[in-house]
Amino acid sequence: MVAAQHHGGQYWRLFREETSWYNEMLLSVVLPGDWWRSLPHLVQSWLRNCIGVYLMYFIIGFIWCFVIYHWKQHAYVPKDSIPAVEAMKKQILVASVSMPFYTVLPTVYEYMIESGWTHCFFHITDVGWPMYLVYLALYLTFVECGMYWVHRELHHIKPLYKHLHAVHHVYNKENTLSPFAGLASHPVDGILLAMPHVVAPFLFPTHFRTNIALLFMEAMWTANIHDCIHGKVWPVMGAGYHTIHHTTYRHNYGHYTIWMDSLFGTLQKPEDIFKED
Protein backbone atom coordinates (compact mmCIF):
# COMPACT_ATOMS: atom_id res chain seq x y z
CA MET A 1 0.00 0.00 0.00
CA VAL A 2 2.96 2.21 -0.74
CA ALA A 3 1.32 4.92 -2.83
CA ALA A 4 -2.17 4.55 -1.37
CA GLN A 5 -0.89 5.81 1.98
CA HIS A 6 -0.38 9.17 0.27
CA HIS A 7 -3.29 9.20 -2.18
CA GLY A 8 -6.08 7.61 -0.13
CA GLY A 9 -9.08 5.81 -1.58
CA GLN A 10 -8.78 7.64 -4.90
CA TYR A 11 -5.71 5.58 -5.65
CA TRP A 12 -7.57 2.26 -5.73
CA ARG A 13 -9.92 3.52 -8.41
CA LEU A 14 -7.02 3.27 -10.82
CA PHE A 15 -7.03 -0.51 -10.46
CA ARG A 16 -10.77 -0.81 -11.10
CA GLU A 17 -10.48 1.49 -14.11
CA GLU A 18 -7.65 -0.69 -15.41
CA THR A 19 -9.57 -3.96 -15.05
CA SER A 20 -12.67 -2.31 -16.55
CA TRP A 21 -10.53 -1.37 -19.56
CA TYR A 22 -9.33 -4.98 -19.83
CA ASN A 23 -12.96 -6.11 -19.80
CA GLU A 24 -13.97 -3.62 -22.47
CA MET A 25 -10.97 -4.37 -24.66
CA LEU A 26 -11.58 -8.14 -24.83
CA LEU A 27 -15.31 -8.63 -24.33
CA SER A 28 -16.35 -5.98 -26.85
CA VAL A 29 -14.29 -7.81 -29.49
CA VAL A 30 -15.17 -11.46 -28.83
CA LEU A 31 -18.79 -11.26 -27.65
CA PRO A 32 -21.73 -10.22 -29.82
CA GLY A 33 -23.83 -7.30 -28.62
CA ASP A 34 -23.36 -5.45 -25.36
CA TRP A 35 -25.42 -7.63 -23.02
CA TRP A 36 -22.33 -8.31 -20.93
CA ARG A 37 -22.13 -4.63 -19.91
CA SER A 38 -25.15 -5.14 -17.63
CA LEU A 39 -23.28 -7.80 -15.66
CA PRO A 40 -21.61 -6.92 -12.33
CA HIS A 41 -17.98 -5.84 -12.67
CA LEU A 42 -16.78 -9.01 -10.90
CA VAL A 43 -18.65 -11.25 -13.35
CA GLN A 44 -17.32 -9.26 -16.30
CA SER A 45 -13.79 -9.73 -14.99
CA TRP A 46 -14.30 -13.47 -14.57
CA LEU A 47 -15.73 -13.71 -18.10
CA ARG A 48 -12.76 -11.78 -19.50
CA ASN A 49 -10.25 -13.91 -17.59
CA CYS A 50 -11.98 -17.11 -18.68
CA ILE A 51 -12.14 -16.18 -22.37
CA GLY A 52 -8.58 -14.85 -22.24
CA VAL A 53 -7.18 -18.09 -20.84
CA TYR A 54 -9.10 -20.19 -23.38
CA LEU A 55 -7.72 -18.05 -26.21
CA MET A 56 -4.16 -18.26 -24.90
CA TYR A 57 -4.41 -22.02 -24.32
CA PHE A 58 -5.74 -22.88 -27.77
CA ILE A 59 -3.73 -20.35 -29.79
CA ILE A 60 -0.43 -21.22 -28.09
CA GLY A 61 -1.18 -24.94 -28.02
CA PHE A 62 -2.18 -25.30 -31.66
CA ILE A 63 0.63 -23.10 -33.00
CA TRP A 64 3.24 -24.87 -30.90
CA CYS A 65 1.98 -28.35 -31.79
CA PHE A 66 1.90 -27.42 -35.48
CA VAL A 67 5.50 -26.23 -35.32
CA ILE A 68 7.04 -29.14 -33.41
CA TYR A 69 4.90 -32.02 -34.69
CA HIS A 70 4.30 -30.99 -38.32
CA TRP A 71 6.26 -28.03 -39.68
CA LYS A 72 9.54 -29.03 -37.97
CA GLN A 73 8.56 -32.67 -37.68
CA HIS A 74 11.20 -34.79 -35.91
CA ALA A 75 13.58 -31.82 -35.68
CA TYR A 76 12.81 -31.27 -31.99
CA VAL A 77 10.84 -34.33 -30.87
CA PRO A 78 11.71 -37.92 -31.90
CA LYS A 79 9.00 -39.77 -33.81
CA ASP A 80 8.31 -42.15 -30.92
CA SER A 81 7.82 -39.18 -28.56
CA ILE A 82 5.04 -37.49 -30.53
CA PRO A 83 1.77 -37.86 -28.60
CA ALA A 84 -1.28 -39.39 -30.25
CA VAL A 85 -4.06 -37.07 -31.33
CA GLU A 86 -6.40 -38.88 -28.92
CA ALA A 87 -4.07 -38.13 -26.00
CA MET A 88 -4.07 -34.43 -26.88
CA LYS A 89 -7.87 -34.44 -27.21
CA LYS A 90 -8.17 -35.80 -23.67
CA GLN A 91 -5.77 -33.14 -22.38
CA ILE A 92 -7.82 -30.43 -24.08
CA LEU A 93 -11.01 -31.80 -22.54
CA VAL A 94 -9.59 -31.86 -19.01
CA ALA A 95 -8.13 -28.36 -19.36
CA SER A 96 -11.32 -26.96 -20.89
CA VAL A 97 -13.44 -28.23 -18.02
CA SER A 98 -11.02 -26.83 -15.43
CA MET A 99 -10.39 -23.36 -16.89
CA PRO A 100 -13.63 -21.69 -15.72
CA PHE A 101 -12.63 -22.72 -12.20
CA TYR A 102 -8.97 -21.71 -12.60
CA THR A 103 -10.02 -18.19 -13.52
CA VAL A 104 -11.99 -17.67 -10.32
CA LEU A 105 -8.63 -17.12 -8.59
CA PRO A 106 -7.37 -14.14 -10.64
CA THR A 107 -10.89 -12.67 -10.61
CA VAL A 108 -11.18 -12.72 -6.82
CA TYR A 109 -7.58 -11.55 -6.61
CA GLU A 110 -8.31 -8.52 -8.80
CA TYR A 111 -11.27 -7.69 -6.55
CA MET A 112 -9.00 -7.75 -3.49
CA ILE A 113 -6.55 -5.41 -5.24
CA GLU A 114 -9.33 -3.05 -6.29
CA SER A 115 -10.55 -3.03 -2.68
CA GLY A 116 -7.14 -1.96 -1.37
CA TRP A 117 -6.35 -5.15 0.52
CA THR A 118 -2.91 -5.75 -0.99
CA HIS A 119 0.42 -3.95 -1.31
CA CYS A 120 0.02 -3.53 -5.08
CA PHE A 121 1.12 -0.25 -6.60
CA PHE A 122 -0.12 1.07 -9.93
CA HIS A 123 2.71 3.16 -11.38
CA ILE A 124 6.36 2.15 -11.34
CA THR A 125 7.09 5.80 -10.55
CA ASP A 126 5.23 5.32 -7.25
CA VAL A 127 8.29 3.46 -5.96
CA GLY A 128 10.97 4.22 -8.59
CA TRP A 129 12.77 1.84 -10.91
CA PRO A 130 15.42 0.61 -8.42
CA MET A 131 12.77 -0.43 -5.86
CA TYR A 132 10.55 -1.83 -8.62
CA LEU A 133 13.39 -4.19 -9.56
CA VAL A 134 13.97 -5.09 -5.90
CA TYR A 135 10.28 -5.85 -5.39
CA LEU A 136 10.16 -7.84 -8.64
CA ALA A 137 13.11 -9.94 -7.46
CA LEU A 138 11.34 -10.55 -4.13
CA TYR A 139 8.16 -11.47 -5.97
CA LEU A 140 9.87 -13.95 -8.31
CA THR A 141 11.86 -15.49 -5.45
CA PHE A 142 8.71 -15.94 -3.37
CA VAL A 143 6.83 -17.47 -6.32
CA GLU A 144 9.70 -19.83 -7.07
CA CYS A 145 9.94 -21.00 -3.46
CA GLY A 146 6.19 -21.16 -2.99
CA MET A 147 5.48 -23.12 -6.15
CA TYR A 148 8.28 -25.56 -5.38
CA TRP A 149 6.85 -26.41 -1.97
CA VAL A 150 3.23 -26.51 -3.09
CA HIS A 151 4.19 -28.81 -5.96
CA ARG A 152 6.33 -31.00 -3.75
CA GLU A 153 3.59 -31.37 -1.12
CA LEU A 154 1.04 -32.20 -3.81
CA HIS A 155 3.22 -35.25 -4.42
CA HIS A 156 4.14 -36.13 -0.86
CA ILE A 157 0.78 -35.67 0.88
CA LYS A 158 -0.99 -38.79 -0.37
CA PRO A 159 -4.62 -37.55 -0.29
CA LEU A 160 -3.62 -34.43 -2.23
CA TYR A 161 -1.84 -36.49 -4.82
CA LYS A 162 -4.57 -39.11 -5.12
CA HIS A 163 -7.50 -36.71 -5.40
CA LEU A 164 -5.87 -33.70 -7.09
CA HIS A 165 -2.42 -33.95 -8.64
CA ALA A 166 -2.80 -37.47 -10.05
CA VAL A 167 -5.17 -36.06 -12.67
CA HIS A 168 -2.20 -34.27 -14.23
CA HIS A 169 0.21 -37.17 -13.82
CA VAL A 170 -1.65 -39.59 -16.02
CA TYR A 171 0.67 -38.01 -18.59
CA ASN A 172 3.83 -39.85 -17.54
CA LYS A 173 5.76 -40.58 -20.71
CA GLU A 174 7.22 -38.46 -23.48
CA ASN A 175 4.64 -39.73 -25.96
CA THR A 176 1.78 -38.67 -23.68
CA LEU A 177 3.03 -35.14 -22.97
CA SER A 178 2.23 -32.17 -25.19
CA PRO A 179 1.80 -28.38 -24.86
CA PHE A 180 -1.89 -29.09 -24.16
CA ALA A 181 -0.98 -31.08 -21.02
CA GLY A 182 0.16 -28.00 -19.11
CA LEU A 183 -3.31 -26.95 -17.95
CA ALA A 184 -4.79 -30.45 -17.94
CA SER A 185 -5.19 -30.66 -14.17
CA HIS A 186 -7.80 -30.82 -11.47
CA PRO A 187 -9.00 -27.21 -11.02
CA VAL A 188 -8.10 -27.13 -7.31
CA ASP A 189 -4.64 -28.42 -8.18
CA GLY A 190 -4.14 -25.58 -10.65
CA ILE A 191 -5.41 -23.00 -8.17
CA LEU A 192 -3.07 -24.25 -5.42
CA LEU A 193 -0.05 -24.09 -7.73
CA ALA A 194 -0.93 -20.51 -8.75
CA MET A 195 -1.51 -19.32 -5.17
CA PRO A 196 2.03 -17.94 -4.62
CA HIS A 197 1.33 -15.37 -7.36
CA VAL A 198 -1.67 -14.19 -5.36
CA VAL A 199 -0.14 -14.36 -1.87
CA ALA A 200 3.00 -12.38 -2.76
CA PRO A 201 1.28 -8.94 -3.06
CA PHE A 202 -0.10 -9.33 0.45
CA LEU A 203 3.47 -9.58 1.76
CA PHE A 204 5.38 -6.89 -0.15
CA PRO A 205 4.77 -4.18 -2.77
CA THR A 206 4.02 -5.57 -6.22
CA HIS A 207 3.47 -3.78 -9.51
CA PHE A 208 -0.09 -4.52 -10.63
CA ARG A 209 0.44 -4.88 -14.38
CA THR A 210 3.59 -6.94 -13.95
CA ASN A 211 1.81 -9.25 -11.51
CA ILE A 212 -1.19 -9.77 -13.82
CA ALA A 213 1.10 -10.36 -16.82
CA LEU A 214 3.18 -12.95 -14.95
CA LEU A 215 0.08 -14.72 -13.67
CA PHE A 216 -1.24 -15.16 -17.20
CA MET A 217 2.19 -15.98 -18.59
CA GLU A 218 1.74 -19.23 -16.66
CA ALA A 219 -0.37 -20.46 -19.58
CA MET A 220 2.58 -19.97 -21.94
CA TRP A 221 5.12 -21.40 -19.54
CA THR A 222 3.12 -24.54 -18.80
CA ALA A 223 2.76 -25.18 -22.53
CA ASN A 224 6.53 -24.83 -22.94
CA ILE A 225 7.58 -27.19 -20.15
CA HIS A 226 5.34 -29.99 -21.37
CA ASP A 227 6.65 -30.16 -24.95
CA CYS A 228 9.57 -32.50 -24.04
CA ILE A 229 12.14 -30.27 -25.77
CA HIS A 230 15.19 -29.74 -23.59
CA GLY A 231 16.29 -26.17 -24.18
CA LYS A 232 19.52 -26.42 -22.17
CA VAL A 233 19.37 -22.86 -20.85
CA TRP A 234 20.88 -22.76 -17.34
CA PRO A 235 19.35 -22.27 -14.76
CA VAL A 236 15.93 -22.53 -16.42
CA MET A 237 13.72 -25.45 -15.36
CA GLY A 238 12.79 -26.27 -18.93
CA ALA A 239 10.92 -29.14 -20.52
CA GLY A 240 13.87 -31.52 -20.25
CA TYR A 241 13.73 -31.28 -16.47
CA HIS A 242 9.94 -31.33 -16.32
CA THR A 243 9.75 -34.44 -18.51
CA ILE A 244 11.88 -36.21 -15.89
CA HIS A 245 9.44 -35.00 -13.24
CA HIS A 246 6.60 -36.70 -15.12
CA THR A 247 8.50 -39.98 -15.30
CA THR A 248 10.10 -40.23 -11.83
CA TYR A 249 7.52 -38.27 -9.76
CA ARG A 250 10.22 -37.40 -7.20
CA HIS A 251 12.45 -34.90 -8.97
CA ASN A 252 12.37 -31.39 -10.45
CA TYR A 253 9.47 -29.79 -8.60
CA GLY A 254 10.74 -26.31 -9.45
CA HIS A 255 8.92 -23.91 -11.72
CA TYR A 256 11.16 -21.40 -13.50
CA THR A 257 14.60 -22.42 -12.25
CA ILE A 258 16.51 -25.42 -10.90
CA TRP A 259 17.67 -23.58 -7.77
CA MET A 260 15.12 -24.91 -5.28
CA ASP A 261 15.65 -28.50 -6.43
CA SER A 262 19.41 -28.01 -6.21
CA LEU A 263 19.06 -26.62 -2.69
CA PHE A 264 16.81 -29.39 -1.40
CA GLY A 265 18.34 -32.36 -3.21
CA THR A 266 15.53 -33.12 -5.65
CA LEU A 267 17.27 -32.13 -8.87
CA GLN A 268 17.70 -34.69 -11.65
CA LYS A 269 19.50 -33.36 -14.72
CA PRO A 270 18.45 -34.46 -18.23
CA GLU A 271 22.08 -35.09 -19.24
CA ASP A 272 22.36 -37.63 -16.41
CA ILE A 273 19.53 -39.67 -17.96
CA PHE A 274 19.37 -39.03 -21.69
CA LYS A 275 22.33 -39.71 -23.90
CA GLU A 276 23.48 -36.89 -26.09
CA ASP A 277 22.89 -37.40 -29.81
N, C-alpha and C positions, 0 to 999 in steps of 0.2 A: 504494500500500500504506500509505496514511496511517494509518488506524485499526488495521490489522493489526499494525503495529509495536508497538502498545501492548497488543493483546489476544491476539496469538499465533494458533495454529492454530484455536482456538475460533471466531475471527471468521469464517473462511471457511465454517463450517457454516451460517451464516445464508443464504449464497447458495444452497447446495444445498437447504436447507429451503424457500427461496422458489421455486426452480424445481420442486421436488417438489409444492408447493402449486399451481403453475400446471398441472402435469400432472394432478393430481387434479381440479382445478376443471373442466378442459375434457374430459379423456378419460372421466371418470365420467358426463358428460352425453351425449356424442355416440357413445360406443361401447357396444354391448350387453355385459353380463356384466362380469367383472373379470379376464379372461384377461391383459389388458395389464399388470396389476400384477406378474406374474411376469417381465416383460421387464426387462433391465438399465436403470438410470436413464438412461443416454445414449440408448438406443433409445426410451424413453418420451418423452424431451425432443424427439427428432427427430419422433416421431409427433405430439406436441402442436403443434410448430412447423408441421409440414406441414399438418395439419388446420386450424390457425388461419389460415394464409395462404390456403388454399383458401376458407375461409368468408369472409374479408375480401374476397378477389378477387371472388367471385361475388355476395356481398351488395351491396358497393359498386358493382360494375359494373352489375348489373341495375337497382338503384335509380336510379343516375345516368343510365343509358341511357333508362329509362322516363321520367324527368323531362324530359330535354332533347330526346328524339326523339319522345315521345308526349304526355305531359301538357302540356308547354310547347312543343309542336311549332312550330318555326320562330321561336320567340321568341329563342332564343340561337344556333341554328345554321341558316344558310340551307338551303333545301330541297336544293340541289345539293351541299351539304357533308355530308349525312347518309350514313353508310356503309351499304353493303348488308349484309343479314343474313348472307350467305355470307362476307363479309369478316370480320365479327365472329366467326363460327363458327371460322374459320381462326385468328384471334388467340387464341381460347379454347383451341383444341387445342394450339397452340404453348406457351402459358403453362402449361397443365395438365401437359404432358409435362415441362416444365422445373422446376416448383415442388418436386418431391421432391428435386431436386439443389440448388436455391437454399437450401433449409432445412437443408442440411448445414452451411452456414457459421454461422448463429446457434447451432446445436446444439454444434458444436465450440468455438465462442466461449464459450458458457455453461460448458462443461467447463473451459476454461482459467481462467475467472473463479473457478469453484468450487475449482480447484486452487491458487489464490493466485498466479497468474502475472501478473496485471495490477495496475493502480493503481486498480481500482474500489473505491469505498466504499459501504457499505450504507445508513447513515443520513445524512441531510443534516446532522444535529447533529454528526456526526463531524468536519465541517470548518467548520460554521457557514454561515448563509445568504449572507453577503457572498462567501466563497470559493466556495460552490456556484455562484453566479452568474458569478464569474470563470472557474471551470473549465468551466461550460456555454458561455460565450462562446468559450473556447479550443477546446472540442470542436466547436462549430458552424463556427467559422472553419476549423479543420483539415478537417472534412468537406467544406465548400464548396470549399476549394482542392484537396483530394485528388480529389473527384469531377470537378471541372473538368478536371484534367490527365489522369485516367484516361480520361474520355470523349473528350477531345481526341486522345489517343494512339490510342484505338480507331479513330479516323477516319484518322489520319495514318500509322500503321504499317500498311502495306498487307496483310500476312498476317493481322493481327488483325482488320482490317475485313472482309476477304474471308471468313474462316472463322468469325468470331464476330459482329461487330456488324452485318454486312449482313443477318442474319436479322431483326433488328428494323427495318431501314430499307427493307424491302419496302413498308412503309407510308409512302408519300412524297407523299401528297396529302391535302387536307382530307377528301375523301370516302372515304379508306381508314383514317383515324385514328378511334379511339374509346377510351373508358375501358378497354376490354379490351386495347388495344394496349400498355399500360404495361409489363406483365410478359411480353409476347410476345417473348422474346429467347432466344438461345442460353444455356443455363444457366451456362456459364463467363463469358459476357459479364455476366450479372446479378450473379454472384459478384464479379467484378472491380470493378464499379461500386459494390458495397456494402462493399468492403474498407475504405475510410476509416473507416466506423463501427466496425469491429473493431480497426483499428490504433490509433486515438486513445487508448483506455484503457491501452495499453502505454506511452504517452508521457507522460500526465499524469492526475491523479486525475479519475475520472468516476463520477457517481452511477449505480448499477446500474439502478434502475428507469427512470430517465430515458433511459438509453442503450438499454435494451430497447424502451421505448415508441417512441423515435425511429426505431429500426431497423425496427420493424413499421409505423410510420407511412408508410414508403416506399411500401407498397402503396396507401395512400390518395393520396399525392402523385403517384405515377405515373399513377393513374387520372385525376387532375385535369388534369395537364399534357398529356394526350393527347385532351382533349375539344374542342379547337379554339376554346374560348371565351376571348377575351382579357379578363381581369379588370381590367386597367389599375390595378393596385395597386403603385406604386413602393415599393421596388426589387425586387419579387417577380418571379422568372423564371417567369411563368405560361404558360398554354397558347398565348397569342398568340405569345410568343417561341419556344416549343418547336415550334410548327407551322412556323415559318420554318426552324428547324433541320432538320426532316424534309423540307423542300423545297430548301434550298440546300446542306446537308451541311457547311457551312464556317462556320456562325455559331451563337451561343447554345448553347455547351457547358455553361453553368452549370446548377446544380441548383435551389437555393432563391432565389438572387438574381442580379442582372445585374452585380454588382461585378467578378467575375473576367473576364468578357467585356469589360467597359468598360476594365479595366486592361490587358488584353493584345490589344485591338483586334479582337475577334471578335464584337462586339455588333452586331446588326441589329434595329432597333426596328420593331414592327408598324406604327406610324403612318407610317413611311417607305415602307412597301410597300402597305398596304391603305388605301384611301380611306375616310374617315369617312362614315357614312350621313347 
